[in-house]
Amino acid sequence: MMKEFVQIIITEEFESVSNKQQNSLLPTEKQLISEVLALYGFRSEWQGKRSNGGMNNSTFVLHTSDEDYVMRQYETHNDQAKIAFEHGVLTALSNTDFELHSPTPVISLSSSSREDADQEFKESNHSNEENRQTYQIVRDHITGTFKIVTLFRYLKGVNPVWDSPDQLLPLGRAAGHLSTALAKLKLELEPVYPPYYRIDEAYPLCTPERLLRMCASPPETLEACTDELRQLQDELPGLFKALRGMEQLPHQIVHGDVNASNVLVDPEGNMSAILDFEFATWDLRVMELAVPMSDMLTMDKSEEWMWQAQANLVQGFREEVELTADELEAIPQLILLRSLDVVMHFISRMLEGTDKPEVAAGQIVKLKQRMDWMQRNEEQLRQLLMK
């Protein structure tokens, strides 16, 4: 049944703020949001603004007379099978004992007026239809293409800023608690993304072979990181080789991208939510620890600060998850694999014209920095992991 809302009575002060928010939206964005809200059954006035939604989608924060929502328009992940799996994970997770908040997709209404667009989109995408009720398919008024749009209930909190290494202890606990909850999920849907270690399957535009050719003969577009590419030519084959045999380690559903940008803390600094399950897939259990460990290596912090933070991160995770000796042994290679995956991801986006070369170049420099760090510190890292 369509939701009937009382018309919002806006005070002069709030109206001023509202107008500023509305002015931050393009007319086409306002039109799209109004259409989407109608498809979800909202009839009241709304206010909204653009938000930082990462590099894979467009995100808007919306205020209605009912409550606040986040509207996500999928861009590079505009694929029904990927979104169906993400939403399936979120729905199943909400039925576990996971204590932190996670995004809750709003159930949409069936709309016969969208049937033609839906059918055309399905014929072009050939994607999984399960969980269709948690998203809508709309036409982009500028490009004429179809986009998938979802409403999530707004979660309060802010992204943490790592001021103290002690803050990484609760992050590790949160990642471990999430890992324990995800291990209980049983989904009929097949994940779209391959495991991290099957990187040869993940990026058709930037295969390992093509990346090595770029290292041997850096393209002009990546001139800013020519030296790093040439040095990586000799180092990457060893990393690719180290990935063999990873399929023997414990697997489960993983979030795959736990970091400061994908968690929220409350005003007291306590972990309150984990966001952005777009990359959730069936993968190595230990990747849930290796990913945040990798992301910390190029932070602008002292060595002493970083080592204490890494120790806290590992301790927090292992309080929740009992890792095997083989999993701990694999972490140094998986830390580098995370960075390599990011490089191949952004080179692919560069090749398809989504991002400028500077983005990929920056990630290539970070990969080289991480590999240099690992060469100097792998033994110390292993000692930390084996405590």
C-alpha positions in Angstrom: 0.0 0.0 0.0 1.3 3.5 -0.9 2.6 5.4 2.1 0.6 8.5 2.9 2.6 11.3 4.5 1.4 14.5 6.1 2.8 17.5 4.2 5.9 18.8 5.9 5.6 22.1 7.6 9.0 23.7 7.2 10.1 26.5 9.5 11.8 29.5 8.0 15.2 28.5 9.4 14.9 24.9 8.2 13.6 26.0 4.8 16.8 28.1 4.4 18.9 25.1 5.0 16.7 23.0 2.8 17.0 25.4 -0.1 20.8 25.3 0.2 20.7 21.5 0.1 18.3 21.5 -2.9 20.5 24.0 -4.7 23.4 21.5 -4.4 21.4 19.1 -6.7 21.2 19.3 -10.4 17.7 19.5 -11.9 18.1 16.0 -13.4 19.1 14.7 -10.0 16.0 16.2 -8.4 13.8 14.7 -11.0 15.5 11.3 -10.6 15.1 11.3 -6.8 11.4 12.3 -7.0 10.8 9.5 -9.5 12.6 7.0 -7.3 10.8 8.1 -4.1 7.5 7.7 -5.9 8.4 4.2 -6.9 9.0 3.4 -3.3 5.6 4.9 -2.4 6.7 8.2 -0.9 4.3 11.1 -1.5 5.6 13.8 0.8 8.0 16.6 0.1 11.7 15.8 0.6 15.0 17.5 1.0 18.3 16.1 0.0 21.9 16.6 -0.9 24.7 14.7 -2.7 27.0 12.7 -0.4 30.4 11.1 -0.7 29.5 7.7 -2.1 32.9 6.3 -3.1 34.0 5.8 -6.7 31.5 3.1 -7.8 28.2 4.9 -7.3 26.4 8.1 -6.7 24.9 8.7 -3.2 22.3 11.1 -1.9 21.1 11.7 1.7 17.4 12.3 1.7 15.2 13.7 4.4 11.4 12.9 4.4 8.6 13.3 6.9 9.1 9.6 7.8 12.8 9.3 8.4 16.1 9.8 6.7 17.4 7.6 3.8 20.4 7.1 1.7 19.8 6.7 -2.1 22.4 4.9 -4.0 22.6 5.0 -7.8 24.9 2.3 -8.9 27.4 3.3 -11.6 30.3 0.9 -12.3 28.5 -1.8 -10.3 25.3 -1.4 -12.3 24.6 -5.1 -12.5 21.6 -6.9 -11.1 23.5 -10.1 -10.2 26.1 -8.1 -8.1 23.4 -6.1 -6.4 21.2 -9.1 -5.7 24.1 -10.8 -4.0 25.0 -7.7 -2.0 21.4 -7.3 -0.8 21.1 -11.0 -0.1 24.1 -10.8 2.2 22.6 -7.7 4.0 19.2 -9.4 4.4 20.8 -12.6 5.8 23.1 -10.6 8.0 20.2 -8.8 9.6 18.9 -12.2 10.8 22.1 -13.1 12.7 23.4 -11.9 16.0 25.7 -9.3 14.4 25.5 -6.4 16.9 26.7 -3.5 14.8 24.5 -1.7 12.3 24.6 -2.5 8.6 22.8 -1.0 5.6 19.1 -2.0 5.4 17.7 -1.9 1.9 14.1 -0.5 1.8 11.6 -2.8 0.2 10.3 -1.3 -3.0 6.9 -1.4 -4.6 6.1 -3.3 -7.8 5.4 -0.8 -10.6 3.7 -1.9 -13.8 4.7 1.5 -15.3 8.3 0.3 -15.2 7.8 -3.1 -16.7 9.0 -2.1 -20.2 12.1 -0.6 -18.9 12.7 -3.5 -16.6 12.3 -6.0 -19.4 14.7 -4.1 -21.7 17.3 -3.9 -18.9 17.0 -7.6 -18.2 17.4 -8.5 -21.8 20.6 -6.5 -22.0 22.0 -7.6 -18.7 21.0 -11.2 -18.4 21.3 -10.9 -14.6 19.9 -12.7 -11.6 16.4 -11.6 -10.6 16.4 -12.6 -7.0 16.0 -9.8 -4.4 14.4 -7.6 -7.2 12.2 -6.0 -4.5 15.1 -4.2 -2.8 16.0 -2.0 -5.8 14.4 -0.1 -8.7 15.5 0.3 -12.3 15.3 3.8 -13.7 16.3 5.6 -16.9 19.1 8.1 -16.7 17.6 11.3 -18.2 20.9 12.4 -19.6 22.4 9.3 -21.1 19.1 7.4 -21.7 20.7 4.3 -20.1 19.1 2.3 -17.3 20.5 2.5 -13.8 19.8 0.5 -10.6 18.8 2.6 -7.6 18.4 1.5 -4.0 17.1 3.2 -0.8 18.8 2.4 2.4 17.8 3.5 5.9 20.2 6.3 7.1 22.7 5.2 9.7 24.0 7.8 12.1 27.7 8.2 12.7 30.9 9.4 11.1 33.9 7.8 9.5 36.7 7.5 12.1 40.0 9.4 11.9 42.9 7.3 13.3 44.5 9.6 15.9 45.6 6.8 18.2 46.8 3.3 17.5 44.4 2.2 20.3 41.5 2.9 17.9 42.5 0.0 15.7 41.7 -2.6 18.5 37.9 -2.0 18.1 38.3 -2.0 14.3 39.9 -5.4 14.5 37.1 -6.6 16.8 34.5 -5.2 14.5 36.0 -7.0 11.5 36.3 -10.2 13.4 32.7 -10.0 14.7 31.5 -9.4 11.2 33.6 -12.3 9.9 32.0 -14.6 12.6 28.5 -13.4 11.5 29.1 -13.8 7.8 30.5 -17.3 8.3 26.9 -18.3 9.4 25.3 -17.1 6.2 23.9 -19.6 3.7 22.9 -18.0 0.4 21.5 -19.7 -2.7 22.7 -16.8 -4.8 26.1 -17.2 -6.4 28.7 -14.5 -5.8 29.8 -12.5 -8.9 33.2 -11.5 -7.8 36.0 -14.1 -7.7 38.2 -14.5 -4.6 41.0 -12.0 -4.3 43.6 -14.6 -5.0 41.9 -15.4 -8.4 43.0 -12.1 -9.6 43.6 -13.5 -13.1 39.8 -13.7 -13.4 38.9 -10.4 -11.8 40.0 -7.8 -14.4 39.6 -8.7 -18.1 40.9 -5.3 -19.1 44.0 -5.6 -16.9 45.1 -9.2 -16.8 48.3 -10.1 -15.0 49.9 -10.5 -18.5 48.8 -7.1 -19.6 50.0 -5.5 -16.3 53.4 -7.1 -16.8 53.6 -5.7 -20.3 52.8 -2.2 -18.9 55.6 -2.7 -16.5 58.0 -3.6 -19.2 56.9 -0.7 -21.4 55.0 1.9 -19.4 52.4 3.8 -21.4 52.6 7.6 -21.7 49.4 7.8 -19.7 51.2 6.4 -16.6 54.3 8.5 -17.1 54.1 9.7 -13.5 54.9 6.2 -12.2 57.2 4.9 -14.9 60.0 4.1 -12.4 57.7 2.2 -10.1 56.3 0.2 -13.0 59.7 -0.8 -14.3 60.7 -2.0 -10.8 57.5 -3.9 -10.3 58.3 -5.9 -13.5 60.8 -7.9 -11.5 58.7 -8.1 -8.3 55.2 -9.0 -9.4 55.8 -12.5 -10.9 56.9 -13.6 -7.4 53.6 -12.3 -5.9 51.5 -14.0 -8.6 53.3 -17.2 -7.9 52.7 -16.9 -4.1 49.0 -16.9 -4.7 49.1 -20.6 -5.8 47.6 -22.9 -3.2 45.5 -20.2 -1.5 42.4 -22.2 -2.4 43.3 -24.6 0.4 42.7 -22.0 3.1 39.3 -21.6 4.9 36.7 -19.8 2.9 33.5 -18.0 3.7 31.5 -14.9 2.7 33.6 -11.8 3.4 32.9 -8.1 3.2 36.3 -7.6 1.6 36.7 -3.9 2.1 36.7 -3.1 5.9 38.5 0.2 6.4 37.9 3.7 7.9 35.8 4.8 4.9 33.4 1.9 5.3 32.8 2.0 9.1 31.0 4.5 11.3 31.6 5.5 14.9 29.2 7.2 17.3 30.0 10.5 19.1 31.9 8.6 21.8 34.1 7.0 19.2 32.6 3.5 19.5 32.2 1.4 16.4 28.5 1.6 15.4 28.2 0.4 11.8 29.9 -1.3 8.9 28.9 -0.1 5.4 29.3 -0.8 1.7 29.0 -4.5 1.1 29.3 -4.1 -2.7 32.4 -6.3 -2.9 31.1 -9.1 -0.6 31.9 -12.5 -2.0 33.1 -16.0 -1.2 36.7 -15.6 -0.4 39.5 -16.4 2.1 38.3 -15.8 5.7 41.7 -14.2 6.5 41.2 -11.5 3.9 38.9 -9.7 6.3 42.1 -9.0 8.4 44.6 -8.6 5.6 42.6 -5.8 3.9 42.7 -3.3 6.8 46.3 -4.3 7.5 47.2 -3.5 3.9 45.3 -0.2 3.9 47.3 1.0 6.9 50.8 0.6 5.4 50.8 3.9 3.5 49.3 6.1 6.3 51.2 9.2 7.2 52.2 7.8 10.6 55.5 7.0 12.3 56.8 3.4 12.2 56.2 3.0 15.9 52.6 4.2 15.6 52.0 1.9 12.7 53.4 -1.2 14.4 51.3 -0.6 17.5 48.2 -0.1 15.4 48.9 -3.3 13.4 49.3 -5.2 16.6 46.0 -3.8 18.0 44.2 -4.6 14.7 45.5 -8.2 14.7 44.7 -8.7 18.4 41.2 -7.4 18.0 40.4 -9.6 15.1 41.9 -12.7 16.7 39.8 -12.1 19.8 36.8 -12.9 17.6 38.2 -15.4 15.0 40.6 -18.3 15.6 42.9 -18.3 12.6 45.0 -21.3 11.5 48.8 -21.2 11.2 48.5 -21.4 7.4 46.2 -18.4 7.4 48.6 -16.4 9.5 51.5 -17.5 7.2 49.6 -16.2 4.1 48.9 -12.7 5.5 52.0 -10.9 4.2 51.3 -12.0 0.6 47.6 -11.2 1.1 48.5 -7.7 2.3 50.3 -7.1 -1.0 47.5 -8.8 -3.0 45.0 -6.3 -1.6 47.2 -3.4 -3.0 47.7 -5.3 -6.3 44.0 -5.8 -6.7 43.4 -2.0 -6.2 46.0 -1.3 -8.8 44.3 -3.6 -11.4 40.9 -2.2 -10.5 41.9 1.4 -11.2 44.0 0.6 -14.3 40.8 -1.1 -15.6 38.8 2.0 -14.8 41.4 4.1 -16.6 41.3 1.9 -19.7 37.5 2.0 -19.9 37.6 5.8 -19.4 36.0 6.0 -16.0 38.9 7.5 -14.1 41.9 9.7 -15.0 45.3 8.0 -15.2 46.4 9.9 -12.1 44.2 7.7 -10.0 45.8 4.5 -11.2 49.3 6.1 -11.0 48.8 6.9 -7.3 47.8 3.3 -6.5 50.8 2.0 -8.4 53.1 4.1 -6.3 51.3 2.8 -3.1 51.8 -0.8 -4.3 55.5 -0.2 -4.8 55.7 1.4 -1.4 54.0 -1.6 0.2 56.2 -4.1 -1.5 59.3 -2.1 -0.4 58.0 -2.1 3.1 57.3 -5.8 3.1 60.8 -6.5 1.8 62.2 -4.7 4.8 59.8 -5.8 7.5 58.3 -9.2 6.6 60.2 -11.0 9.3 59.0 -8.6 12.0 55.5 -8.8 10.7 55.5 -12.5 10.9 56.7 -12.3 14.5 53.8 -10.0 15.3 51.4 -12.4 13.7 52.7 -15.5 15.5 52.4 -14.0 19.0 
